[in-house]
Amino acid sequence: MPAALSVIFFLSGAASLLFETLWFRNCGLVFGNSAWASAIVLASFMSGLAIGNVLSPRLLRRVQRPLRLYGVLEITIAICGLLLVLGLPHLPAVLAPLFRLLIDSPLLNAGRLIFAFVLLLNTTVTSAVSSGSSMGPTRSAPSWARSRASCF
């Protein structure tokens, strides 16, 4: 079982990096500037990891089967990440009616950036909680969980 879990954890990390790369690309298409795209993706990714790591211990206290929670969270990440990859290119068309009111305002870019940040934040918070849930309480955890915990 530990070898299979190691493969699952590896694939999860690879998928996370793939999503981050796709988000960089799609945010660059949406905002037309790679600096804005990089700022949004990195800020939401790091904020999501921080928030998720704060929430993870609180959530784990109530969970009896952390690996089941890990599976549910990974499925949630896959669905949300895929929706983001498919939905980000359509973001300008969807938000155009709302942001037409701000067309001459400097708040237009701020609104677009905040909206994209919040969209990306959901998936990254879930990702951080899932990495914590896979470890479980480290003192009573099996050896594979303790070795995974040592990576963080």
C-alpha positions, 0 to 999 in steps of 0.5 A: 500500500505505501508504494501505491500511495507514493505513486498517488502522491507523486501524480497529485503533485504533478497534476498540481504543477500542470494546473499551475502552468495552465493557469499561467497560460490562461491568465496570460490570455485573459489579462494580456500581460504575463506579469499580471498573470504571474502575480495572480497565479502566484498570489492565489497559489501561495495564499491558498497553501497558507489558508489550507495549511491553517485549516487542515489541522482543524479539519483533521481533528474531526476526520476518522478516515483521512485517506478517504478525505484525501480522495474526495479532496483530490477529486474536488481539485480535479473538477475545480482545476479543470473547470478553471482551465476551461473557464478562464478563457471565457472569463472576459465575455462573462464579466463584460456586462458587469465591468462595462460600468467600470470601463473608464475606471481604474477599478476595472483591472482591480475587479478582474484581478480580484475575481480571478484571484478568488477563482484560483484560491478555491482550488489551491486551498483545497489542495493544501487541505488535501496534502494535510489530510493525507498525512493525518496526525503524525504521531499515531500515523503509519510510517508512510504518512510520517515520511510524507509529513517530513517532506513538508 
